[in-house]
Amino acid sequence: MSHSHIIFHIFATTALKIRKDTPDICHQTNKIMEAETNNINNNLNNNNIMDDETNNDFVDEAPTFIDMNSAVEVNVDDTNIDLDDEMMDDDNAKLGDQQSASSSTPSRQIVDQSKATFKTHTDAIYAISSHYNPTTHTLSILSGGGDDRANLHTISTSSTGIQNTNTIPLTHPHTDSISCVAFNTPFITNDVSGIKQVNLMAVGSYDGSIILYNGDGNESTNATAVGQLIHVLEGPSDVEFLTFHPKGGTVLLAGSIADGTIWMYHTPTKTCLQVFVGHDKGGVTSGAFTPDGKSVVSVGQDGTCRVWAPKKGVCKHVFRLMDSSSGGGGGEDGGPGAGLTCLAVGGGTDGQLALCGGEDGNAYVVHISGKKLVATLPHFDDTPNASNTTNGGGMNEDDEDIEEGEARSIEAVGFCSANIPGTAHWCATGGVDGILKIWNMNVATGGSSAQLRQRCVRPDYNPEEQGGVMAITKLAWHTSQPLVICSYTDGVICVWDVRVGTLVSSLTGHEDMINDMCVNFVGGDNNPVAVIVTGSDDKMVKMFEFHA
């Protein structure tokens, strides 16, 4: 099953997320209007959410068998066999030879290097989120997939290793694939009243439902058991992403891949605060709050990146990143074509850079408050005289001669952590070509260019031999080391030292494509352990550890 925007733009036959019902646009429009008229005006006045014009701090509250005894011997005159029959016999003979040769070749042996595995889903897993509690030494994992179910998994650990694992099936009866899941726990603080907010888990589905579950058994939620359903939020059809506000975790953002709307909720009051409408030629593929919480950023199939004001719900700026002449939906003509697939925010020394990956093979770096396109990163650069360099060299020959119509999408992007010395302006792009590229954005000197520093290619890179399947699906930067962790469509996780472009570690265990990955860093700030949680088409959730 697949995301409507095709989360991994490799093959139409790849099993990812496919929604089962066609959205009722008229019904959806009515929901939007109702949300706007009944919820927005009332709740905006009752919540401490301020716009830039009044208060720059956006405060978040919230087969048949033959009987051989009856067989009859038949004599056939084969003196006049048709040429087509001869050709068919020849083809069958060749096929038999190929099958014989294939059966004599041992299949790829997968060594399972995971620390824990959960086999609780009956279909591919599309959504993963995880959180580690250092006080209880417990890793909590949310998973959802094509079986229309969501599960909460827990792993209790000690200094000697894993002590216990458990799975709690979440109870809401979804009627379509689970597309996204999220914890608010990493963002919880005391709200303006001084009361600590409640740990929540959010589950979004292509059936249009957003479900809130209890994350800690707090009595204030009237749900004393972990995993107990708290509320069902009415929202957009075909929910594509969920993300909580970074300051407080009580405001929830949800985007639709069907109608292009973005909904913002206040979870303590279970109300819709705002509906952002503007992505008019396709759905929203990703969205996020800026790190300071003052703006919402979204990217969509229309090829635009949009910046929104949380209180008013108006679009403050539109970056039209896809030129219509190249098939992008965000050009002046607004024609259908390539769109934006993924988003990262919080880049640069001021945290105002956003990085958008596109189906056209480019990534775009924009400055949010400055309303400026800072750089275009040509991940799929088939220009022979390209100026991008890596280690002083020119383009690699593998980047040339890209066939017309070949998938060029960028599927994962990310900014380097500001805690790593000398890498403040580094970012990463991962594409369906299976190549990780590291870029240095020269924004510190006021320039608007970027240099390709490293091109990271797996030693076993041979997509033709592997049926064309070796694309990057997700990436994550280490928090204190110049390392990037990537998941791939062949089920492998790779850790790269991006200073020199070398492969540090390969983690195996999955038997099929990894669809989603979440990384937590546990331990000291200087060299924490990377706890990597993945969900795959093989119906398994796995947890890996990497020690730098």
C-alpha positions in Angstrom: 0.0 0.0 0.0 1.3 3.5 -0.6 1.0 7.1 0.3 -1.0 9.0 -2.2 2.1 11.1 -3.0 4.0 7.7 -3.2 6.2 7.8 -0.2 8.8 5.8 -2.0 8.7 6.7 -5.7 10.3 3.6 -7.0 7.7 1.3 -8.4 3.9 1.3 -8.6 4.0 -2.3 -7.5 5.8 -1.6 -4.2 3.4 -2.5 -1.4 3.0 0.6 0.8 0.0 2.5 2.0 -3.1 2.6 -0.3 -6.3 4.2 1.1 -9.3 2.0 0.5 -12.0 4.6 -0.1 -12.3 7.6 -2.4 -12.7 10.7 -0.2 -16.0 12.5 -0.3 -14.9 16.0 -1.2 -18.2 17.6 -0.6 -18.5 16.1 2.8 -14.9 17.2 3.5 -15.7 20.8 2.5 -18.6 20.8 4.9 -16.3 19.6 7.7 -13.8 22.3 6.9 -16.4 25.1 6.9 -18.0 23.8 10.1 -14.6 23.7 11.8 -13.8 27.2 10.6 -17.2 28.7 11.7 -17.8 26.8 14.9 -14.4 26.0 16.4 -11.9 28.5 15.2 -13.4 31.7 16.4 -14.4 30.4 19.8 -11.2 28.6 20.6 -8.7 31.2 19.4 -10.1 33.7 21.8 -9.9 31.2 24.7 -6.3 29.9 24.2 -3.0 31.6 24.7 -1.9 31.3 21.1 -0.5 34.6 19.8 0.5 35.7 16.3 3.7 37.5 15.4 1.8 40.7 15.3 0.8 40.5 19.0 3.2 38.2 20.7 5.9 36.4 18.8 5.8 33.5 21.3 3.3 30.9 20.1 2.5 29.3 23.5 1.3 25.7 23.2 -1.2 24.5 25.7 -2.3 21.8 24.7 -4.9 -26.5 -7.1 -6.8 -29.7 -8.9 -5.2 -33.2 -9.0 -5.2 -35.8 -11.8 -6.2 -39.3 -10.9 -3.3 -41.3 -12.5 -5.5 -44.5 -12.5 -7.7 -42.9 -15.2 -4.8 -41.6 -17.3 -5.0 -42.6 -21.0 -1.9 -43.0 -23.3 -2.3 -41.0 -26.5 -0.2 -41.3 -29.6 0.6 -38.0 -31.3 1.8 -37.5 -34.9 4.5 -34.8 -34.4 5.7 -34.7 -38.0 3.9 -31.4 -38.7 4.7 -29.4 -35.5 4.0 -25.7 -36.0 7.0 -23.3 -35.8 5.4 -21.5 -32.9 5.3 -24.8 -31.0 9.0 -25.3 -31.6 9.7 -21.9 -30.3 7.6 -22.5 -27.3 9.4 -25.7 -26.5 12.7 -23.9 -26.9 11.5 -21.2 -24.5 10.3 -23.7 -22.0 13.6 -25.5 -22.1 15.4 -22.2 -21.4 13.1 -21.4 -18.6 13.7 -24.8 -17.1 17.4 -24.2 -17.3 17.0 -20.8 -15.6 14.9 -22.2 -12.8 17.4 -25.0 -12.3 20.2 -22.5 -12.1 18.2 -20.3 -9.8 17.4 -23.2 -7.5 21.1 -24.1 -7.2 21.9 -20.5 -6.1 21.6 -20.0 -2.4 19.2 -17.2 -1.3 20.5 -14.2 0.6 21.0 -15.1 4.2 19.8 -12.4 6.5 21.5 -12.2 9.9 19.1 -10.7 12.4 21.1 -8.1 14.4 18.1 -6.6 16.1 17.8 -6.5 19.9 14.0 -7.0 19.9 11.3 -7.9 17.4 7.5 -7.6 17.5 5.4 -9.7 15.2 2.0 -8.4 16.1 0.9 -6.9 12.7 -0.7 -8.9 9.9 0.2 -6.5 7.1 2.9 -4.1 6.2 3.9 -1.5 8.8 3.9 2.1 7.7 4.2 4.3 10.7 6.6 4.2 13.7 7.2 6.5 16.6 9.3 5.8 19.7 10.2 7.5 23.0 12.6 6.5 25.7 11.9 7.2 29.4 15.3 7.5 31.3 13.6 7.3 34.7 11.8 4.0 34.1 14.3 2.8 31.5 11.5 2.0 29.2 11.3 2.3 25.4 7.7 2.9 24.1 7.0 2.2 20.5 3.9 3.1 18.5 3.3 1.2 15.3 0.5 1.2 12.6 0.0 -0.4 9.2 -2.0 -1.9 6.5 -3.9 -4.2 8.8 -5.8 -1.1 10.0 -4.4 -1.6 13.5 -2.2 0.3 15.9 -0.1 -1.2 18.7 1.8 0.1 21.7 5.0 -1.9 22.4 7.2 -1.5 25.4 10.7 -2.6 26.1 12.0 -2.5 29.7 15.7 -2.4 30.1 18.4 -2.5 32.8 22.2 -2.4 32.8 22.2 -6.1 31.9 19.9 -5.7 28.9 16.3 -6.2 28.0 14.2 -7.3 30.9 10.7 -7.4 29.5 8.7 -6.7 26.4 5.0 -6.2 26.0 2.4 -5.2 23.4 -0.9 -3.4 24.0 -3.3 -3.4 21.0 -5.0 0.0 20.7 -8.7 -0.4 20.5 -10.2 1.9 17.9 -11.6 -0.1 15.0 -10.1 1.7 12.0 -11.4 1.0 8.5 -8.3 1.9 6.6 -4.5 1.9 6.9 -2.7 3.6 9.8 -0.6 6.3 8.2 1.0 8.1 11.0 1.6 8.0 14.8 3.1 10.4 17.3 4.0 10.9 21.0 3.8 14.2 22.7 6.0 13.1 25.6 9.2 14.7 24.4 7.6 18.1 24.4 5.7 18.1 27.6 6.3 21.1 29.9 4.2 22.9 32.5 1.6 25.1 30.9 0.8 28.6 31.8 -1.1 27.5 34.9 1.9 25.5 36.1 0.2 22.1 35.7 2.2 19.5 33.9 0.4 18.2 30.8 -0.7 14.7 30.0 1.3 12.1 28.0 -0.6 11.4 24.8 -0.3 9.1 21.9 -1.9 10.1 18.6 -2.9 7.7 15.7 -3.9 8.9 12.3 -5.5 6.9 9.6 -6.6 7.1 6.0 -10.2 6.6 7.3 -10.0 10.2 8.4 -9.8 9.6 12.1 -7.3 10.9 14.6 -7.3 9.0 17.9 -5.9 10.2 21.2 -4.7 7.5 23.7 -3.5 7.8 27.2 0.3 7.5 27.5 0.8 7.3 31.3 -2.4 6.4 33.1 -2.8 9.9 34.5 -6.2 10.2 36.3 -6.7 13.7 34.9 -7.5 12.1 31.5 -10.3 9.9 33.0 -8.4 7.0 31.4 -6.3 5.3 34.1 -4.8 2.6 31.9 -1.9 3.1 29.5 -3.2 2.8 26.0 -6.8 3.6 26.9 -8.7 5.6 24.3 -9.3 9.2 25.3 -10.9 10.9 22.4 -11.7 10.6 18.6 -10.9 13.8 16.8 -12.9 14.8 13.7 -10.5 15.9 11.0 -9.4 15.7 7.4 -9.9 12.6 5.3 -6.8 10.6 4.6 -4.6 11.8 7.4 -1.0 11.8 6.1 1.0 13.2 9.0 0.8 14.1 12.7 3.1 16.3 14.7 2.9 17.9 18.2 3.9 21.5 19.1 7.5 21.6 20.4 6.6 23.7 23.4 4.2 21.9 25.6 2.9 19.1 23.3 -0.8 20.0 23.7 -1.3 21.4 20.2 -1.5 18.8 17.4 -1.0 19.3 13.7 -2.6 17.0 11.1 -2.4 17.1 7.3 -4.4 15.5 4.6 -3.0 13.9 1.5 -6.5 14.0 -0.1 -7.8 17.6 0.2 -4.6 19.5 1.0 -5.9 20.9 4.3 -4.0 21.1 7.6 -5.9 21.0 10.9 -4.6 22.2 14.3 -6.1 20.9 17.5 -5.9 21.8 21.2 -5.8 18.4 22.9 -6.8 19.3 26.4 -10.1 20.8 25.2 -10.3 18.4 22.2 -11.2 21.2 19.8 -10.0 22.3 16.4 -8.3 25.7 16.6 -7.6 26.2 13.0 -7.8 24.8 9.5 -5.1 25.9 7.0 -6.3 25.9 3.4 -4.1 26.7 0.5 -2.5 23.6 -1.1 -4.9 23.6 -4.0 -3.5 21.1 -6.5 -2.9 18.0 -4.5 -2.4 16.9 -0.9 -0.1 17.9 1.9 2.8 15.5 2.2 4.5 16.8 5.3 4.3 19.6 7.9 5.9 20.8 11.1 6.0 23.6 13.6 9.2 25.6 13.5 11.4 25.0 16.6 10.3 28.3 18.2 6.7 27.3 17.7 5.8 30.6 16.0 5.1 29.2 12.5 3.7 26.2 10.7 5.5 25.0 7.6 4.0 22.6 5.1 4.9 21.0 1.7 2.6 19.5 -0.8 2.0 17.8 -4.1 1.4 21.2 -5.7 5.2 21.8 -5.4 4.9 24.6 -2.8 6.3 25.1 0.6 4.0 27.3 2.7 4.5 29.2 5.9 1.4 29.7 8.1 0.4 32.0 11.0 -1.0 29.7 13.7 -3.6 32.1 15.1 -5.1 33.6 12.0 -4.6 30.5 9.8 -3.4 32.7 6.9 -0.5 31.8 4.7 2.4 34.2 5.4 4.5 33.2 2.4 4.5 30.7 -0.5 7.7 29.3 -1.9 6.9 28.1 -5.4 9.8 25.6 -5.7 8.6 23.5 -8.7 8.9 25.3 -12.1 5.9 24.4 -14.2 8.2 24.0 -17.2 9.7 21.0 -15.5 6.4 19.5 -14.6 6.1 20.9 -11.1 2.6 21.7 -9.8 3.8 24.8 -8.1 4.8 26.9 -11.1 3.1 29.9 -12.5 0.8 27.8 -14.6 0.0 25.6 -11.6 0.0 22.4 -13.8 0.0 19.0 -12.3 3.3 17.2 -12.0 6.1 16.6 -9.6 5.6 17.7 -6.0 7.4 18.0 -2.7 7.8 14.8 -0.7 9.5 15.5 2.6 10.4 18.3 5.0 13.0 19.1 7.7 13.0 22.3 9.8 15.3 23.9 12.3 18.4 24.3 10.1 20.9 27.1 10.3 22.3 29.0 13.2 19.0 30.7 13.7 16.9 27.6 13.2 15.0 29.3 10.4 16.0 27.1 7.5 13.7 24.5 6.1 14.7 21.7 3.7 12.2 20.3 1.2 12.8 17.2 -1.0 11.2 17.0 -4.4 10.1 14.5 -6.9 12.1 16.4 -9.5 15.4 15.2 -8.0 16.2 18.5 -6.2 16.1 19.6 -2.6 15.4 23.2 -1.7 16.7 25.2 1.2 14.5 28.1 2.2 14.8 30.7 5.0 11.4 30.9 6.6 11.4 34.4 8.2 13.6 35.8 5.5 11.2 34.5 2.8 14.2 33.5 0.6 15.3 30.5 -1.4 18.8 29.9 -0.1 19.9 27.0 -2.2 18.8 24.3 -4.6 20.5 21.0 -4.1 20.6 18.9 -7.3 20.6 15.4 -5.8 19.9 13.9 -9.3 22.3 16.1 -11.3 22.6 14.8 -14.9 24.4 17.9 -16.2 27.9 16.9 -17.5 29.4 20.2 -16.4 27.9 20.3 -13.0 29.8 22.5 -10.6 29.0 20.4 -7.5 32.1 18.7 -6.1 32.9 16.0 -3.6 36.4 15.8 -2.2 37.6 18.1 -4.9 36.3 15.8 -7.7 33.5 16.4 -10.2 30.4 14.5 -10.8 30.3 10.7 -10.4 29.5 8.8 -13.6 26.6 7.1 -11.8 24.8 10.5 -11.6 24.9 10.9 -15.4 22.6 9.5 -18.2 19.5 9.4 -16.1 16.8 8.0 -18.5 13.7 10.1 -19.2 10.9 9.1 -16.9 13.2 7.4 -14.4 12.2 8.0 -10.8 14.3 10.8 -9.3 12.5 11.5 -6.1 14.2 12.6 -2.9 12.6 10.6 -0.1 14.5 11.8 3.0 16.1 15.0 4.2 17.7 16.3 7.4 19.8 19.0 9.0 23.0 18.2 11.0 22.8 18.8 14.7 24.2 22.2 15.8 26.0 20.3 18.6 28.6 18.8 16.2 31.5 21.2 15.7 32.2 22.4 12.1 29.0 21.0 10.6 26.6 23.9 11.4 25.6 24.3 7.7 25.5 20.6 6.7 22.4 18.8 5.5 21.6 15.5 3.9 19.5 14.2 1.1 18.5 10.6 0.4 16.9 9.5 -2.9 15.4 6.6 -4.7 18.8 6.1 -6.3 20.0 4.7 -2.9 22.6 7.4 -2.6 23.1 9.6 0.5 24.5 13.0 -0.3 26.0 15.5 2.2 25.9 19.2 1.4 27.5 22.3 2.9 25.4 25.4 2.6 27.5 28.5 2.5 24.9 30.6 4.3 27.3 31.8 7.0 29.0 34.1 4.5 25.8 35.3 3.0 26.1 33.2 -0.1 23.2 31.3 -1.8 25.0 28.2 -2.9 25.8 24.8 -1.6 28.7 22.4 -2.1 28.4 18.6 -2.4 30.8 17.3 0.3 30.2 13.6 0.3 28.5 11.0 -1.8 27.8 7.9 0.2 27.2 4.7 -1.8 26.8 1.2 -0.2 29.6 -1.3 -1.2 26.9 -3.8 -2.3 25.2 -1.2 -4.4 23.8 -3.0 -7.4 20.2 -2.1 -7.9 19.9 -3.9 -11.3 20.9 -7.2 -9.8 18.5 -6.7 -6.9 15.6 -5.8 -9.1 16.1 -2.1 -8.9 15.4 -2.0 -5.2 17.9 -0.1 -3.0 16.4 3.3 -2.3 16.7 5.3 0.9 13.4 5.6 2.7 14.4 7.6 5.9 17.4 9.3 7.4 18.4 10.7 10.8 21.5 12.6 12.0 23.3 11.6 15.1 23.0 14.2 17.9 26.7 14.4 18.8 28.7 12.7 16.1 29.0 13.4 12.3 27.0 10.3 11.5 23.9 9.7 9.4 21.6 6.7 9.9 19.7 5.6 6.8 17.0 2.9 6.1 16.7 1.2 2.7 14.1 -0.6 0.6 16.0 -3.9 0.9 15.6 -3.8 4.7 19.1 -2.7 5.6 20.1 0.1 8.0 23.4 1.8 7.3 25.4 4.2 9.5 27.6 6.6 7.6 30.6 8.7 8.7 29.8 11.7 6.6 33.1 13.5 7.1 34.8 10.9 4.9 31.8 9.2 3.3 32.6 5.7 4.7 30.1 3.1 5.9 30.5 2.5 9.6 28.0 -0.2 10.2 25.2 -2.2 8.4 22.4 -3.5 10.6 20.3 -6.3 9.1 17.2 -8.3 10.2 14.3 -7.2 8.1 13.3 -9.3 5.1 11.6 -6.5 3.1 11.4 -2.8 2.7 11.7 -0.5 5.7 8.9 2.0 5.5 9.5 4.1 8.6 12.3 4.6 11.1 12.6 6.5 14.4 15.8 7.1 16.3 16.2 7.9 20.0 19.6 8.7 21.6 20.0 7.2 25.1 22.8 7.9 27.5 25.4 10.7 27.8 25.2 13.8 25.7 28.8 13.3 24.3 28.3 9.8 22.9 24.8 8.4 23.4 23.6 5.0 22.1 21.4 5.3 19.0 18.2 3.2 19.6 16.8 2.6 16.1 13.2 1.4 15.7 11.9 0.4 12.3 8.7 -0.8 10.6 8.7 -2.9 7.5 6.7 -4.6 4.7 7.7 -7.9 6.4 5.1 -7.0 9.1 7.7 -6.7 11.8 8.7 -4.0 14.2 12.4 -4.2 15.1 14.7 -2.4 17.6 18.4 -2.0 16.9 21.2 -0.4 18.8 24.3 1.4 17.5 27.2 2.4 19.7 29.4 5.1 18.0 
